[in-house]
Amino acid sequence: MVSSVVEKAINEQINNELSSSYAYLAMSAFCESQNFHGCARWFRIQSQEEYGHGMKLFDFLLRRGGTVKLDAISEPTAKFKTIPTVFDQMLKQEMEVSKQIDQLYELAFKEKAFAAMVELQWFLTEQVEEEKTARELVAKFNMAHDDAALLIDLDRELGGRAADAT
Ligand code: FEO
């Protein structure tokens, strides 16, 4: 069984992950509107990954006999100054999610929710990768700056992202 305090926190994180999914979907639409089809594909897959993260917690909570409570998802930012600023926003978002996962892990520890701690270890590892990827992309877009040829190359590279089954 899962305590009510852990249940509430996991429900909040389900909402955070689904909000991330929604935010990346908006980023994908923006990239598409700017004819950066590779970036659009990349963010669409990222959005699917975040949905998967939300569902991982959703399934965990149900397996532990908890109650899933789905809250409203707020409207994501849909307009950005440039394509590189979309990636800046992505890094900020991932750093925020890392903080949320850390806090959730700390709560699970305090509550002696050992099964939740094991489940959350996957998320801790995932966030290390997500932040690393975001930082690398921010660096690449900073280097490309407004060099059209480099931006087109980057767009092509990101368009090669394989769908993830996470
Ligand atoms: Fe599920 Fe990228 O945080």
Boltz pocket constraint, residues with backbone or C-beta under 6 A from the ligand:
constraints:
  - pocket:
      binder: B
      contacts: [[A, 17], [A, 20], [A, 49], [A, 50], [A, 53], [A, 94], [A, 97], [A, 130]]
      max_distance: 6.0
